[in-house]
Amino acid sequence: VVGVIAAPTAMAQVEVYGKIHTSMGYVDTGGSDTDSFKMLPNNSNIGFRGTEDLGGGLSLVYQAETSLDWSGDDGTNKGDGGWGKARDTYVGFAGDWGWLAIGRHNSPYKNSTGRIDAAGNNAADYNNIMGTGVSSVTYASNGAGGIDPNTGAPSSKLRKHDDRISNAIMYKSKDMSGFSFEGVWGLDDAQSFGSDRSINRFAGSATYANGPVFLTAAGAYYLEDGVAGKATFDDSDPGNPTVTSSDYEDDLTWKVAGGFGFNDNNTWIYAMYETLDPGSDANGQDWDRVGWYASVKHKWGANSIGFGYGYADEFDNVSDSDATQWQLQFNHAMSKRTTIYVQGAFLQAEKNAFGYQIAKESIVNDEDAYWVGLGVIHKFSSK
């Protein structure tokens, strides 16, 4: 009898929760025949989380969360959407000193400025251009990397720094009169043993949020996870030299942001500056760039509106490689758990820019790209 009574009590500590966030709209990525209607699952998710009181002010905390495609399809029309990739999933301990866990976590770099995005976690997200930097350089058959000799445009891939870090140890402080800190160390155990490349990811943030004042500074340092520099080539086949080894550069990114609220904190103005430095490639091309973002958000009753502008400057010594985005989103809360919204985004990347997206679609450079859509968000919980 005791066991039967105790089991529901223990299970009561487990919460099943999630979010349905689906949007539909019209996207045009620029150029000819590049427009379509599109449905997106955005940051829809489902998860389980709970705590156990261990006594003495110490608790065990755990969470298992995965993305969930409520559109039911991944774009192949085979109905193979549904369960997706792991999101924040961890186990750890919490107390008066803060929170410490191991697993997969949102980077503090991402968490620090999420509140300033005028859209957020959808097709018009400021991450269409912000937090975006080079992660690798494609080497041409002639051994050259970085700039395509035929087009003069970069031939590289981009990294979204507002991401999650796996194999990680994460710490979050308690709120201390508005001050809080976060730090994460992503271990390099994803690399093969015996490899001389040691990828470690570090990220941290310091934030002050109290009343009408918001200030934050954040940084991310990816050891030996920037672009491949100082490459060694195999020239045994003169017509097709290949890269035999590379010394990977370190990737260093940081940003500062601030905001001020007025009208009883129903109106906020925000601004952010960031710089990304993934190192230099084998040709000596430096892939530094900086970016700016500003937004205004206003709430009245059950309604809110956000307007944002972002600018990603040119990569160092790569002319006409900058990008600009404008965002506008109107939200209406139908209840505490359900919100509907309508939004628009306009993005333009210059002719030598690359990798920028809108509504998860690559845009055509030197053309105007835009998205107009509407969405619904519903949050659910067993509590």
C-alpha positions as CSV (number, residue, x, y, z in Angstrom):
1,V,0.0,0.0,0.0
2,V,2.8,2.4,0.9
3,G,4.5,1.7,-2.5
4,V,1.2,2.4,-4.4
5,I,0.8,5.7,-2.6
6,A,4.5,6.7,-3.0
7,A,4.7,6.1,-6.7
8,P,2.2,8.8,-7.7
9,T,3.9,11.2,-5.3
10,A,7.3,10.7,-7.0
11,M,5.8,10.9,-10.4
12,A,4.2,14.2,-9.5
13,Q,7.7,15.8,-9.7
14,V,7.8,14.9,-13.5
15,E,6.4,17.5,-15.9
16,V,5.4,16.8,-19.5
17,Y,5.6,20.1,-21.4
18,G,6.0,21.5,-24.9
19,K,5.2,24.1,-27.5
20,I,3.3,24.0,-30.7
21,H,4.8,26.7,-32.9
22,T,3.7,26.5,-36.5
23,S,3.7,29.2,-39.1
24,M,2.8,29.5,-42.8
25,G,3.6,32.2,-45.3
26,Y,4.9,33.3,-48.6
27,V,8.7,33.5,-49.3
28,D,10.6,35.0,-52.2
29,T,14.4,34.5,-52.0
30,G,15.1,36.8,-55.0
31,G,15.7,36.1,-58.6
32,S,13.4,34.2,-61.0
33,D,11.2,31.3,-59.9
34,T,12.3,31.5,-56.3
35,D,9.0,32.1,-54.6
36,S,6.7,29.6,-52.8
37,F,4.3,29.1,-49.9
38,K,5.9,27.4,-47.0
39,M,5.0,25.9,-43.6
40,L,7.5,25.9,-40.8
41,P,7.6,24.0,-37.4
42,N,9.9,26.7,-35.9
43,N,11.0,25.8,-32.3
44,S,8.1,23.4,-31.6
45,N,9.2,20.9,-29.0
46,I,8.1,18.4,-26.4
47,G,10.0,17.3,-23.2
48,F,10.0,15.9,-19.8
49,R,11.6,17.5,-16.8
50,G,11.6,17.2,-13.0
51,T,13.4,17.7,-9.7
52,E,14.2,15.7,-6.6
53,D,14.8,17.3,-3.2
54,L,18.0,15.8,-1.9
55,G,17.9,17.8,1.4
56,G,20.1,20.5,2.7
57,G,19.0,22.9,0.0
58,L,20.3,20.7,-2.8
59,S,18.1,19.3,-5.6
60,L,18.6,17.0,-8.6
61,V,17.3,18.5,-11.9
62,Y,16.8,16.8,-15.2
63,Q,15.3,17.4,-18.6
64,A,14.9,15.6,-21.9
65,E,13.6,17.7,-24.8
66,T,13.4,17.2,-28.5
67,S,12.1,19.2,-31.4
68,L,8.8,18.2,-32.9
69,D,7.6,19.0,-36.5
70,W,3.9,19.8,-36.1
71,S,3.6,20.2,-39.9
72,G,4.2,16.4,-40.1
73,D,6.6,16.6,-43.0
74,D,10.2,17.6,-43.6
75,G,9.6,18.9,-47.1
76,T,9.8,15.6,-48.9
77,N,6.0,14.9,-48.8
78,K,6.6,11.5,-47.2
79,G,5.2,12.4,-43.8
80,D,8.6,11.8,-42.2
81,G,8.6,14.9,-40.0
82,G,7.5,14.4,-36.4
83,W,10.3,13.8,-33.8
84,G,13.4,15.7,-34.5
85,K,16.8,16.6,-32.9
86,A,17.7,16.8,-29.3
87,R,17.3,20.3,-27.7
88,D,18.2,21.2,-24.1
89,T,18.8,17.8,-22.4
90,Y,20.7,17.4,-19.2
91,V,21.0,16.1,-15.6
92,G,22.5,18.1,-12.8
93,F,22.2,19.8,-9.4
94,A,20.7,23.1,-8.2
95,G,21.0,25.0,-4.9
96,D,21.5,28.4,-3.4
97,W,24.8,28.7,-5.3
98,G,23.1,28.2,-8.7
99,W,22.6,25.4,-11.2
100,L,25.2,23.0,-12.7
101,A,24.4,20.3,-15.2
102,I,25.9,18.1,-18.0
103,G,24.3,17.4,-21.4
104,R,23.3,19.5,-24.3
105,H,22.5,23.2,-23.7
106,N,21.6,26.5,-25.3
107,S,24.8,28.5,-25.4
108,P,25.0,31.5,-23.1
109,Y,25.8,33.4,-26.2
110,K,22.3,32.6,-27.5
111,N,20.5,33.1,-24.2
112,S,22.0,36.5,-23.4
113,T,20.2,38.4,-26.2
114,G,17.2,36.4,-27.0
115,R,14.8,38.9,-25.5
116,I,15.8,41.7,-27.9
117,D,14.8,39.9,-31.1
118,A,11.8,41.6,-32.6
119,A,10.6,38.2,-34.0
120,G,12.4,35.3,-32.5
121,N,12.5,31.5,-33.3
122,N,10.7,31.8,-36.6
123,A,11.2,32.7,-40.3
124,A,11.9,36.4,-39.4
125,D,14.4,35.6,-36.7
126,Y,17.4,38.0,-36.4
127,N,19.7,35.0,-36.7
128,N,19.0,35.1,-40.5
129,I,22.1,37.3,-40.4
130,M,23.1,38.0,-36.8
131,G,25.5,35.6,-35.1
132,T,26.5,34.2,-38.5
133,G,30.1,33.6,-39.4
134,V,32.4,31.4,-41.5
135,S,32.9,27.9,-40.1
136,S,34.8,26.2,-43.0
137,V,36.4,27.1,-46.3
138,T,35.9,25.0,-49.4
139,Y,39.2,24.4,-51.3
140,A,39.1,24.6,-55.0
141,S,40.8,21.9,-57.2
142,N,43.7,24.3,-57.7
143,G,44.3,24.3,-53.9
144,A,42.9,27.7,-53.5
145,G,40.4,28.4,-50.7
146,G,38.1,31.1,-49.6
147,I,37.4,33.0,-52.8
148,D,35.9,31.3,-55.9
149,P,38.3,32.3,-58.7
150,N,35.4,32.3,-61.2
151,T,32.9,34.4,-59.4
152,G,35.0,36.3,-56.9
153,A,32.6,35.3,-54.2
154,P,33.4,33.4,-51.0
155,S,33.2,29.6,-51.2
156,S,32.6,28.8,-47.6
157,K,30.0,27.6,-45.1
158,L,28.5,29.6,-42.2
159,R,28.1,28.9,-38.5
160,K,25.2,30.1,-36.4
161,H,26.8,31.1,-33.1
162,D,23.4,31.3,-31.5
163,D,23.3,27.5,-31.2
164,R,23.4,24.6,-28.7
165,I,26.5,23.0,-27.4
166,S,26.7,19.2,-26.9
167,N,28.8,17.2,-24.6
168,A,28.8,20.2,-22.3
169,I,29.0,21.3,-18.6
170,M,26.8,24.2,-18.0
171,Y,26.6,26.6,-15.0
172,K,23.9,29.2,-14.3
173,S,24.0,31.5,-11.3
174,K,21.1,32.6,-9.2
175,D,19.7,36.1,-9.8
176,M,21.7,38.5,-7.5
177,S,19.8,41.8,-7.4
178,G,19.6,41.8,-11.2
179,F,23.0,40.3,-11.9
180,S,23.4,36.8,-13.4
181,F,26.1,34.7,-15.1
182,E,26.2,31.7,-17.3
183,G,29.1,29.6,-18.6
184,V,29.5,26.4,-20.6
185,W,32.4,24.1,-21.6
186,G,31.8,21.8,-24.6
187,L,34.1,18.8,-24.4
188,D,36.1,17.6,-27.3
189,D,35.1,13.9,-27.0
190,A,33.4,14.1,-30.4
191,Q,36.9,13.9,-32.0
192,S,38.5,10.6,-32.7
193,F,41.1,9.4,-30.2
194,G,44.6,9.9,-31.6
195,S,43.6,13.1,-33.5
196,D,45.8,16.1,-32.9
197,R,42.8,18.4,-33.3
198,S,41.3,19.3,-30.0
199,I,37.9,21.0,-30.3
200,N,36.7,22.6,-27.1
201,R,33.9,25.1,-27.0
202,F,33.6,27.7,-24.3
203,A,30.9,30.4,-24.0
204,G,29.8,32.7,-21.2
205,S,27.7,35.7,-20.4
206,A,27.2,38.3,-17.7
207,T,23.8,40.1,-17.5
208,Y,22.2,42.8,-15.5
209,A,18.4,43.0,-15.8
210,N,16.6,45.0,-13.2
211,G,13.5,47.3,-13.7
212,P,13.9,49.4,-16.8
213,V,17.6,48.5,-17.4
214,F,19.0,45.6,-19.4
215,L,22.7,45.1,-20.1
216,T,24.6,42.0,-21.2
217,A,28.0,40.9,-22.6
218,A,28.6,37.5,-24.0
219,G,31.4,35.6,-25.8
220,A,32.1,32.3,-27.4
221,Y,35.5,30.7,-28.0
222,Y,35.7,27.6,-30.2
223,L,39.2,26.1,-29.9
224,E,40.5,24.7,-33.2
225,D,37.0,25.0,-34.7
226,G,37.4,28.0,-37.0
227,V,38.5,28.0,-40.6
228,A,41.3,25.7,-41.8
229,G,44.5,27.7,-42.2
230,K,48.0,26.8,-43.1
231,A,46.9,23.9,-45.2
232,T,49.4,21.3,-46.6
233,F,48.7,20.1,-50.2
234,D,49.4,16.9,-52.0
235,D,50.8,17.9,-55.5
236,S,51.5,14.4,-56.8
237,D,48.7,14.9,-59.2
238,P,49.4,18.4,-60.6
239,G,45.9,18.6,-62.1
240,N,44.1,17.9,-58.9
241,P,46.1,18.8,-55.7
242,T,44.3,17.9,-52.5
243,V,44.4,19.1,-48.9
244,T,46.3,16.6,-46.8
245,S,46.3,18.4,-43.4
246,S,45.2,21.7,-41.9
247,D,45.9,23.6,-38.8
248,Y,42.5,24.8,-37.7
249,E,42.1,28.3,-36.5
250,D,40.3,29.3,-33.2
251,D,36.9,30.9,-33.5
252,L,36.3,33.9,-31.2
253,T,32.9,35.8,-31.1
254,W,31.6,38.3,-28.7
255,K,28.8,40.9,-28.3
256,V,27.4,43.5,-26.1
257,A,23.8,44.7,-25.9
258,G,21.6,47.0,-23.8
259,G,18.1,48.1,-23.5
260,F,15.9,50.6,-21.7
261,G,12.2,50.2,-20.8
262,F,9.7,53.0,-20.2
263,N,5.9,53.4,-20.1
264,D,5.9,51.0,-17.1
265,N,8.3,48.7,-19.0
266,N,5.7,48.1,-21.7
267,T,8.0,49.8,-24.3
268,W,11.6,48.7,-24.8
269,I,14.4,50.0,-27.0
270,Y,17.4,47.6,-27.6
271,A,20.7,47.8,-29.4
272,M,23.5,45.2,-29.9
273,Y,27.0,45.1,-31.4
274,E,28.8,41.9,-32.2
275,T,32.1,40.8,-33.8
276,L,33.1,37.4,-35.2
277,D,36.6,36.2,-35.8
278,P,37.0,32.6,-37.1
279,G,40.6,33.1,-38.2
280,S,42.3,33.1,-41.5
281,D,42.2,30.5,-44.2
282,A,45.1,28.9,-46.2
283,N,45.2,31.8,-48.5
284,G,45.6,34.3,-45.7
285,Q,42.1,35.6,-46.1
286,D,40.8,36.9,-42.8
287,W,37.1,36.2,-42.2
288,D,36.4,38.8,-39.5
289,R,33.2,40.7,-39.6
290,V,31.0,42.9,-37.3
291,G,27.3,43.4,-37.0
292,W,24.7,45.7,-35.5
293,Y,21.1,45.2,-34.4
294,A,18.4,47.5,-33.0
295,S,14.8,46.8,-32.1
296,V,11.7,48.4,-30.5
297,K,9.1,46.3,-28.7
298,H,5.8,47.6,-27.3
299,K,3.0,45.9,-25.4
300,W,-0.5,47.0,-24.7
301,G,-3.2,44.8,-23.3
302,A,-3.1,41.4,-25.0
303,N,-1.2,42.8,-28.0
304,S,2.4,43.5,-28.7
305,I,4.5,44.6,-31.7
306,G,8.2,44.4,-32.5
307,F,10.3,46.1,-35.1
308,G,13.9,45.3,-35.8
309,Y,16.9,46.1,-38.1
310,G,20.0,44.1,-38.4
311,Y,23.2,44.7,-40.4
312,A,26.0,42.2,-41.0
313,D,29.1,44.1,-42.3
314,E,31.4,42.9,-45.0
315,F,33.9,40.1,-44.3
316,D,37.4,41.5,-44.1
317,N,38.8,42.4,-47.5
318,V,35.7,40.9,-49.3
319,S,33.9,43.8,-50.8
320,D,30.1,43.7,-51.4
321,S,29.6,40.9,-48.9
322,D,27.3,42.6,-46.4
323,A,23.7,41.9,-45.6
324,T,20.7,43.8,-44.2
325,Q,17.4,42.6,-42.6
326,W,14.2,44.4,-41.5
327,Q,11.6,42.7,-39.3
328,L,8.1,43.5,-38.2
329,Q,5.8,41.3,-36.1
330,F,2.4,41.8,-34.4
331,N,1.3,39.4,-31.7
332,H,-2.1,38.8,-30.0
333,A,-2.3,36.7,-26.9
334,M,-5.6,34.8,-27.0
335,S,-4.9,33.2,-23.6
336,K,-1.9,32.7,-21.2
337,R,-0.8,29.7,-23.4
338,T,-1.9,30.6,-26.9
339,T,-0.6,33.4,-29.1
340,I,-1.2,34.2,-32.8
341,Y,1.0,36.5,-34.9
342,V,1.5,38.0,-38.3
343,Q,5.0,39.0,-39.5
344,G,7.1,40.2,-42.3
345,A,10.8,40.3,-43.1
346,F,12.9,41.9,-45.8
347,L,16.5,40.8,-46.4
348,Q,19.1,41.8,-48.9
349,A,22.6,40.4,-49.3
350,E,25.2,41.9,-51.6
351,K,26.7,40.1,-54.6
352,N,29.6,38.5,-52.7
353,A,27.7,37.6,-49.5
354,F,26.9,33.9,-49.0
355,G,25.0,31.6,-46.7
356,Y,22.3,34.0,-45.5
357,Q,18.8,32.6,-45.3
358,I,15.2,33.6,-44.9
359,A,12.5,31.1,-43.8
360,K,15.3,28.5,-43.9
361,E,15.8,29.1,-47.6
362,S,19.1,30.4,-49.1
363,I,18.6,33.8,-50.7
364,V,19.8,34.9,-54.1
365,N,22.6,37.5,-53.7
366,D,22.1,41.0,-54.9
367,E,18.4,40.5,-54.9
368,D,15.6,41.5,-52.5
369,A,14.2,38.6,-50.5
370,Y,11.2,38.7,-48.3
371,W,8.8,36.7,-46.1
372,V,5.2,37.4,-45.1
373,G,3.5,34.9,-42.8
374,L,1.3,34.2,-39.8
375,G,1.7,31.7,-37.0
376,V,0.3,30.2,-33.8
377,I,2.1,29.3,-30.6
378,H,0.5,27.1,-27.9
379,K,2.3,26.0,-24.8
380,F,1.2,23.0,-22.8
381,S,2.2,21.5,-19.5
382,S,1.0,18.6,-17.3
383,K,1.3,21.0,-14.3
